[in-house]
Amino acid sequence: MKNVEHIGIAVKNFSEANGLYFRLLGVEPYKTEHVASEGVNTSFFRVGSTKIELLEGLTPDSAISKFIEKRGEGIHHIAFEVDDILAEMARLKSEGFTLLNEQPKKGADNKLVCFVHPKSATGVLIELTQEIK
């Protein structure tokens, strides 16, 4: 794992959250994206080398909507950048971590992604990300 790629924050109201984070961080989101495969809208803010991703569930059965219903708004996941997502997935499986998907899938911000189950990572949802080339 190279570095923390971003921190994902689950929000109920995308427009209000984007306005709040604009006021908080003093920058506009550099990207807003609809990710149909995950049922979410996302926006990304960059402050220095740190990225914050806001995620809004689009349907009541989306993972983000279920997360908010159970835990409320807040930090949803921490994403780590990797050079070779398949190799990192294999390494983590061999170390006993439970992956939520067997193959990487296309995520937001031009990334391949895979998630590590929070039960195998002290309650924290971990996302692996690799730039799509």
N, C-alpha and C positions, 0 to 999 in steps of 0.2 A: 504494500500500500504506500502510495507516494505522499499523499497529503489529504487533509479534509477538503473535499471538493465543494460541498455546500451543506447548509443546515436547512432542513425542510420544516416548515411551520404550517400546520393545518388551520384554516380560517373558515368561518361561517359565511362572511360577506366579503367577496373578492374586492369589490370597489372600495368599500370602507377600509379594508386592510391595506390595500395599495396606497390609499391616501394617508393612513396612519404611518406606514413605513417610509413614505416619501418625507413626511414631516419629521420623523425620527432620524432618518439617515441623511436627509438633505440631498438625495438623488432620486431620479425617476427610475423605474425598472428598465433594464436594458433589453428585456425580452419578455413578451407575454405570449403564451402558447396554449392551445387546446390539445390535450392528449386524450383522444377518443378511447384508446385501448385501456386507459386507466380510469376513464370517466372523470377527468379533472381539468380545471383551468389552472395554469401556473403562471407565475411571474417571477423574474429573477432580478435581484438588486445586487450591485457590487460596491463594496466599500473596501478600498485597498485590494488585497488578495482574497478577501472573504466574500463569499456569495451566500445570499439568503434566498430561498425559494418559498414563495407562498403558494399553498395548494388549497383549492376549493373543490369539494365534491359536487358533481353535477346531478347526481341521482341519489335517492336515499340509500340505495344498496352499494354505492361506491365505497371503497376502502376508507377514503378520507371522511365521508359522511358518517360511516360507522364508528370511526375513531373519535370524531367529535361528539357523537351521541354518547359514547362510553366514557370518554376522558375529558371532553371539552376542548376548546381551542388550545393550541400550544405546539411545542416541539414535537414533530412527528417522526423525524429520522435524521441521522447523520450520514452523509455520503462521503465515501473515500474514493479518490481517483486511483485507478490501477492501469498498468500498461497492457496486461493480458488478462482479460476478465475470465476466460475459460480456465487458465492456469490457476488464478486466484480462487475460483470456485472449487476446483479440484483440491487445492491445498486446504481450504477451509473445511470441506467435507472430510478430508483425511484427518483433520484435527478434531472432528466430532461436532462441528457446527451444523445446524439444520438450515438448509436453503429453502426459500419459499418458491423458487422456480428452478427447474432442472436445466433450462437453457436461458441465456441472456435474452432480453427483449428490448425493443426500441423504447426509450424513454424521452423525456423532454431535453431540450438544449443540445440536440444532436449527440446523444449518448446511448450506448448499450448499457443496460442495468440488470442487476440481480439483487435480491434482498435476502438478508440473513434474519432468520426468525428471532424475535426479541427474547423468547424463552431461552435461547442458547447464548444470549449476549447481555446478561444482567438486566433484562427488561427494555433494552434499547434496540429499536429497529435500525439495522445497518444496511446501507445501500452501497453496492459496488458500482462504479461508473467507469466506462471506457469511451473515449472519444471515437465516434464513427468516422473512419477515414475514407 
